[in-house]
Amino acid sequence: MQKFIGTGVALITPFKEDLTVDVEALIKLVNFNIDNGTNYLVINGTTAESATISKEEKLLIIDVIVKANNKRLPLVLGVGGNNTLEVVKELQTSNLSEIDGILSVAPYYSKPTQEGFYQHFKAIAEATDKPIILYNVPGRTAKNMEPTTTLRLAKDFSNVVAVKEAGNNQQQYNALLKDKPADFLIISGDDDLALGVALAGGSGVISVIGQAFPKEFSKMIQLGLEGKNKEAYDIHFKMMDIVDYIFEENNPAGIKTVLQELGICNNTVRLPLVKASTQLHSKISKFVSEF
């Protein structure tokens, strides 16, 4: 699964002030990332505010990104939820011909047992022949999928090819790296830990901040994959503050503010999320102008 090594970015969904999808800004964001070293694009993930975009809007976003990308980079589509039957139905009825892989978030709110996680992803793995990237993000789902469950899925299903691990727990990364099958990818979902994971043997990152600074962030991850820790950490240290800022209040309000400062889109989000506060906006603006 070489196409999922390096820096993937979890694309935001730009909105106009009237809350409709800003197609022009989305095309600009896609081209900005392709032109500056991003390795693959993730569509309709949680950073895209997938919880508050309609089915029709999701189809529009996929169509816009597929056409803008024009087969230049691999595409990963977010298809997940806490209704297993509905996730399976979506996979079985969607046109996935232009999609290289599926990113499926662990069930949220339901707080399943480890066996529940396993059976959920078993059903998903059996519903499609597309490569599947598991997504563990206990800070949002309220339940951690333990490394033993992730690795059980990796060993039992050939199309479960990777995990986007976002538990913000270095020990959990280490447990996955220690016991994973040789060809299974450990992808960081934590921007602040991504370099350390790459240096420890991980396969890269699916990043939020990477879409705003693709040239620098992609270079940092590539240096990490090559074991060039000093050069990589030089970039990491320069970006530490902005990584903290974008998650200070809520995601994606922070990253949308960065992208607004870069002239790519405005910082409109849909309720229940709200725009970055004046104080946070000021810090982000200062960082971007000085970076």
N, C-alpha and C positions, 0 to 999 in steps of 0.2 A: 504493500500500500504506500508506495513512494510518493504518491500525489498528496498524501496527508501529512507529510513531514515538512517541518519549517513553521512558517507563520500563516495561520488562517485568521481571518478577522470576522467577528460577529457583527455584521452590518446593521446599523440602525435603520429605522424607517423614517425618512424626513417627512415632516408634515408642514403644510402651509398654515397660515394663521387661522384659516377656517377649518383646520383639522383634516383636510383631505390630503391624500398622499402626494407629496411633491416629486413628481416623476423626473423633472429636470435635475433637481438636486441629487436624486438617487443615481441617475446616470453619471453625474459629475463625480460622485463619491466612488462609484465602481471604477471609472477610468483613472481617478487619482490613485487608487490602490494598485491597479494593474501597472500603471506607469512607474510606480515607486517601490516595487519589489515584494509585494504581498504574494504568498504562494498559493492560497486558495481562499474562496469566499464562502461564508456561511449565510444562508438566506432564512429569514423568518425564525431566527432563534429568539430567545427570551429578551435579548438586548434590542431586538426589532419591535418590542412591545407587542409580541404575538398574542398576548392575552386580550388586547383591546383592538385588534384589527379583524375585520370580517373575513369570511371565506372568499368573498369576491375580491377584496383588497389583497389577500394573500396570493390569489391567482394573478392579479395585476402585477404585484411586486416580483413574482417569479418570472413572468413574461418580460418585464422591463430589464431585469438583471440578466436573464439568459441572452436577450438580444444585445444588450450593451457589452456583455462579456465576449460574445461571439467566439466561443470555444477557446478563449485565450488561457483561462485558468480553470482548474477543477471547481465544481460547485457542490456544496453540501447543503441539504435542505433540512430545516428543523421540522420534525414531525413527532410530537409527543403529547403527553397528557396523563391524567389520572383515570381516564375511562379506556381501559385496554381495548375493548371491542371497537370503540370509535377510532382509536389510533390505527388498529388493524384495517378497518374499513377505509380510512383515508389512504393508507399505503396501497391497498388493493385497487382503489378507484382513481388514483392520481396518475397523471402523465409524468412519469419520471425519466423519460427518454434523454433529457438533457442534464440529468442530475447524476453526480458521481458517487454520492454517499448520503446517508441519512444520519442526522444528529437527533437522538431521542432522549429527552430529559426524563429523569427518574420521576415516578408519580409523586405529585405534590399533594399536600393536605391529608391524604388518606393514611399516611404513615404506615405502609405495609411492613410485614416482617421480611426478613432476608429471603425466605421462600417466596413471599409475595413479589419481591423485586425479580427474583429468578423467573417465576412463571409469567410475569408481565413481559419481560424482555424475550423470553422463549417464544411467546405468541408473536411478538414483533419480528423476531428473526425468521420465523417460519412463514411470515406473511409476505416477504419480499426476498429477492436474491441480491438486492443492492447491499453494498458494504454498510455496516451499522457502526456508528460511534456512540457508545453509551455516554450519558451525561449525568454525573453525580454532583449535585450542588445542594448539600444539606442545609445551608444557610437560607435557601429559598423554599426547599421542599419539606423541611422540618424533620427529615429522617435521613441518616447516613446509610448509603449502600457500602457495605464493608468490602475490603479487598478480596476476601474469600469468595464473596458472591460475584464480584466483577470477574475474577479469574476463573471461576466455575463456568460462567457464561462464555468467556474467551475460549476455553478448552472444549466446550460442548457444541459450539456453533461456528462454523467456518466463516460465516459472513459477519460475525461480531469481531471487528478488526481493531478496535481502539476504544479507549475511554477518555473522555474529557473530564478530568478529575478537578473539582473545584471545592474541595473541602477545606482549603487553606490550612492544610495539615501536612507538614513535611514528612512526618513519620508514616503517614498513609501513602504518600508518594513512594517512599522507600520500600514499603511492604509490597506495593504493586511492582516496582522495578525489580525487586529481589526475586519474585516468584513467577513473573509473567512468562507466557510462551514466547519463544524467540521472535516470532513475527508479529506480536501484538504490540500496538502503539500506546504509550502513555503520554497523553497530551495535556499540558497544563491549562486549566481554566482560570488560573489565578495570575493576573499580570505581575503582581509583586513577587511571586515565587517562580515565574516561568524560566528565568535564566538558570537558577539553581537546579531546577528539574532537568533542563537540557544538559547541563554539565554532568548530572548524575546518571544520564543514560536515557532520558526521555526523548520524545520525538518532536518536540516543539510546543506550540501554543495555539489555542483559539482565543484571540485577544480582543479586548474592547478598545484599549488605547491605541493599538496597532493601526487602526483605520485612520487615525488622525496624524500619526507619525510613522507611516509605513516604511519609509527608507531607513530610519534609525532603528526602529524596533525589529524589523526583519534582519537587519545587519547584526544586531545584538544576539538574536536567537541563532543565526547562522554561525556566528563566532562561538557561541556556547556549544552547538552541535559539533564543532570542530575542536572543542577542548581548549579554546583560546580564552582562558578565563580573565586575564588582565584586561585585554582589549574589550571584552564583552562587558566587564563590570564598569569600565570607564563610561560606557553608554548608559548602563543601568543606573549608575549614581546620578547622572544628569536628568534622568526621567523619573526618579523616585517620587518627587513632589507631585507631579501631575497625575501619576497613578493613584496617589492618595486622594487628590482633589476630586477625581471623577467619581469616586465611590463614597465621598464624604456624606452626601445627602441621599441621592438615589440614582440608580442606573436605569435609563440612559440620559437623565437630565444633565449630568456632568459632561459626558462625552459629546452630547449635542451642543453644549456651550463651547467646548473646544472647537468643534467643527464650525460653529458660527463665527468664532474669532478667526478661523482660517478662510472664511468666505465660501464655504461649501454648502451650508444650509442654515436655516434658523434653528433656534433651540426649543421649538414648540414640542410639548409632550401631551399625551392624553391622560385625563383623570383616570384613576386616582393619583397619578403622578403629577407633580407641579414643576415649573421651571426652577433652575438653580437660584438660590437666594442672591441678593445683591452682593453680599459679602463674599460668597463663593465665586460668583461671576467675576468679581474684581480680582481675586487671586488667580483665577484661570487666565484672565485677560493679561495680567502681568507676566505670568509664566510664558504664555505663547509669544508675546511681544519680545521677550528676552531670549527665547530659546534659539 
